[in-house]
């Protein structure tokens, strides 16, 4: 069945999840629309890793952006106005030039991810090279 097939594929990949503790309060306060898009971005990104990457390791990370610590004079919990979602794998990578030259419908997942990022006021970027793994970065506002 497709479930056992998915289990076989995901067993080969060690997924790690990192969420910066200082973002937890702000992430809980995000609108359902933003939360829904972020979850869909993670789902699509991890599905691409499972289906295409031949990776053994993957990371899903949510960090403040820019990533330098924010110093708070008030002594309270520092807050940041933006965050970055990173989805990275150590798989076979891809040639980005060829990716965008090919028929766009083959890469509907990536254009859909870009559209989702933009619909929550964010930006989407993809970094990859053959044999170097792939990294997706979605920067988005926390307001």
C-alpha positions as CSV (number, residue, x, y, z in Angstrom):
1,X,0.0,0.0,0.0
2,X,1.0,3.6,-0.4
3,X,1.3,4.0,3.4
4,X,3.9,1.2,3.8
5,X,5.7,2.7,0.7
6,X,5.9,6.1,2.4
7,X,7.1,4.5,5.7
8,X,9.9,2.8,3.8
9,X,10.9,6.1,2.2
10,X,10.8,8.1,5.4
11,X,12.7,5.5,7.4
12,X,15.8,6.2,5.3
13,X,15.7,9.9,6.2
14,X,16.5,11.3,9.6
15,X,14.3,14.4,10.0
16,X,15.3,17.0,12.6
17,X,13.0,19.8,13.8
18,X,14.4,23.0,15.4
19,X,12.2,25.8,16.6
20,X,13.9,28.8,18.3
21,X,12.4,29.0,21.8
22,X,12.2,32.8,21.6
23,X,9.7,32.4,18.7
24,X,7.2,30.1,20.4
25,X,4.9,32.8,21.8
26,X,4.8,34.7,18.4
27,X,4.2,31.5,16.5
28,X,1.3,30.7,18.7
29,X,-0.2,34.1,18.0
30,X,-0.1,33.8,14.2
31,X,-3.4,33.9,12.3
32,X,-4.9,30.6,11.2
33,X,-4.2,31.6,7.6
34,X,-0.5,32.1,8.2
35,X,-0.3,28.9,10.2
36,X,-2.1,26.9,7.5
37,X,0.3,28.2,4.8
38,X,3.4,27.4,7.0
39,X,2.1,23.9,7.6
40,X,1.4,23.4,3.9
41,X,4.9,24.7,3.1
42,X,6.5,22.2,5.5
43,X,4.3,19.4,4.2
44,X,5.2,20.2,0.5
45,X,8.9,20.6,1.3
46,X,9.2,17.4,3.2
47,X,7.2,15.5,0.5
48,X,9.7,16.8,-2.1
49,X,12.6,15.5,0.1
50,X,11.0,12.1,0.5
51,X,10.0,11.8,-3.2
52,X,13.0,13.3,-5.0
53,X,16.1,13.9,-2.9
54,X,17.6,10.5,-2.0
55,X,18.6,12.3,1.2
56,X,19.6,10.6,4.5
57,X,19.2,13.7,6.6
58,X,16.8,16.7,6.6
59,X,16.3,19.7,8.8
60,X,13.2,21.8,9.3
61,X,14.1,25.0,11.2
62,X,12.2,28.1,12.4
63,X,14.4,30.9,13.5
64,X,14.2,34.6,14.0
65,X,15.3,36.6,11.0
66,X,17.8,38.2,10.9
67,X,19.3,35.4,13.0
68,X,21.4,37.6,15.3
69,X,19.9,37.7,18.8
70,X,17.8,40.7,19.6
71,X,18.7,42.6,22.7
72,X,15.8,43.8,24.8
73,X,16.3,46.7,27.3
74,X,12.9,46.0,28.9
75,X,14.1,42.7,30.4
76,X,11.1,41.0,28.9
77,X,11.1,38.4,26.2
78,X,12.6,39.9,23.1
79,X,10.4,39.8,20.0
80,X,11.3,39.9,16.4
81,X,9.3,41.0,13.5
82,X,10.3,38.3,11.0
83,X,11.1,34.6,11.0
84,X,12.8,32.2,8.6
85,X,11.6,28.7,7.8
86,X,14.4,26.6,6.5
87,X,13.9,23.1,4.9
88,X,17.2,21.6,4.0
89,X,18.4,18.1,3.0
90,X,21.7,16.4,2.1
91,X,20.3,14.7,-1.0
92,X,21.3,14.7,-4.6
93,X,20.4,18.3,-5.2
94,X,19.4,19.8,-8.5
95,X,20.4,22.2,-11.2
96,X,18.3,25.3,-10.6
97,X,18.9,26.7,-14.1
98,X,17.5,23.5,-15.7
99,X,14.6,23.4,-13.2
100,X,13.2,26.7,-14.3
101,X,13.9,26.1,-18.0
102,X,11.8,22.9,-18.0
103,X,8.1,22.8,-18.4
104,X,6.7,24.6,-15.4
105,X,4.0,22.1,-14.7
106,X,6.6,19.6,-13.6
107,X,7.5,21.9,-10.8
108,X,4.0,23.0,-9.7
109,X,5.0,22.2,-6.1
110,X,7.8,24.8,-6.1
111,X,5.7,27.6,-7.8
112,X,2.9,26.7,-5.3
113,X,5.3,27.1,-2.4
114,X,6.5,30.4,-3.8
115,X,2.8,31.6,-4.1
116,X,2.1,30.5,-0.5
117,X,5.1,32.3,0.9
118,X,4.1,35.5,-1.0
119,X,0.5,35.2,0.2
120,X,1.6,35.6,3.8
121,X,3.9,38.6,3.0
122,X,7.0,36.4,2.7
123,X,9.7,35.5,0.3
124,X,10.7,32.1,-1.1
125,X,14.2,31.1,-2.2
126,X,15.7,27.9,-3.3
127,X,19.4,27.0,-3.1
128,X,20.8,23.8,-4.6
129,X,23.4,22.3,-6.8
130,X,23.9,18.7,-8.1
131,X,25.3,16.6,-5.3
132,X,25.0,19.4,-2.8
133,X,21.5,18.9,-1.3
134,X,18.7,21.5,-1.4
135,X,17.7,24.3,0.9
136,X,14.4,26.2,0.8
137,X,14.1,29.4,2.7
138,X,10.9,31.1,3.5
139,X,11.2,34.5,5.3
140,X,7.9,35.8,6.6
141,X,6.6,38.5,9.0
142,X,5.4,37.5,12.4
143,X,2.7,40.2,12.6
